[in-house]
């Protein structure tokens, strides 16, 4: 039974590093491609409850920079969640769900601490 789910898009370099790290340690995991399969506001809100919506929203990426100024202005949690549902590329990658919580981004030492 898989208890770890890694969420993101398959061609992202950081995603590849995280998946390679998990594979090298024999950690079975499911993969959710939220660019193809989409992502629900409920799931994003659940992640935001754990890590904060500011952590989830990738303001450094091309997708965010290409947003209309009105979309980038006065961002609230609700607005950020709606934007991420509409354009999943705005979600920082990867988002790892595991029995102890949620991790955003990939740092080997953080994964090692969280996953053992």
N, C-alpha and C positions, 0 to 999 in steps of 0.2 A: 504494500500500500504506500503510495507516494504522499508524503506529507509536506514536501517542499515544492512550491510553484515559483518559477521564474517568469516574470512578465516583461515583455518588451517587443522588439522587432529583431528578426533573425540576422540582418546584415550589419548591425551595430557592432563596432569593435569592442566596446565595453561589455556588451552582452556576450560576445564570443569568449572574452577573458573569463567572465563569471561562470559560464557554462563549462569551459575547460577546467576551471578550478574545481567545480563540483564533480565533474567526471573523473578527474585525477584522484579524488578522494573516495570514489565509489558511491557518491551520494545520489541516490535515485531522485529524479525531479521531473515534474511536468513542465511544459513550456506553453505559455499563453501568448500568442502573437496578437497584441491589441491593435495593431494597425490593420490586420486582416479581419480578426474576429470581433473587434470593437471592445469597448469597455463601458461598464455601466456607471452611472452617477453614484449608485449605492456602493459599489466597490471602491470607487475613488474616495467617497466620503469615509468609508471604513479605514482606508489607508491614511487619509488626512487626520482622522481621529488619533492615530498612533504617531505619525511623524510630522504632521502639520502640512497644510496645503502648499505653503511656501517652499517646502522641501520637494514636493512632487512636481511643481511647475518649473520646467526648464527654460529659464529666461535667457540662458546663454546660447541657445540653439538658433539655427536659421529660421525655423518655423515661427518662433516668437518674434524675431526681428522683422519678419515679413507681415506680421499682423498689422491691421489698421491701427492708427494711433488711438482711436476711440476704444479699441479692444484692449490696448495696453494700459490705458489710463484708469486710475481708480479701481484697481483689481481687488475684489473681495473674494472670500472663499467661494461663494456661490458662482460668481463670474468665472473664477479660475476653473472650477469643476465643470461648468458648462463648456468652456473653451477646450478643456482636455477631452471631454466626451466627443465633441465635434471634430477635434484634431488631435488624435492620440500621440502624434509625434511631439506634442508639447509636454508629454510626461517624461520626467527624468528616467534614465534607464541604467540598469535594470531595477525592477521592483521585485524583491524576493519575499515571498510569504513563507513562513515556517512556523512550527508550533509555538515558538516563543515570541513571535511578533512579525515585524515588517522591516526590511532593510531597503534603502534607496541608494543607488549607485553601487560601485564595486571597489572595495578595498580589501585585499586578501586578509589583512590582520583583523578587520571587523568581522568578516565572514568566519574566520577561524574562532574568534571569541564567541560568536553567536551560535555557531553550529558544532563546535567541539573538534 
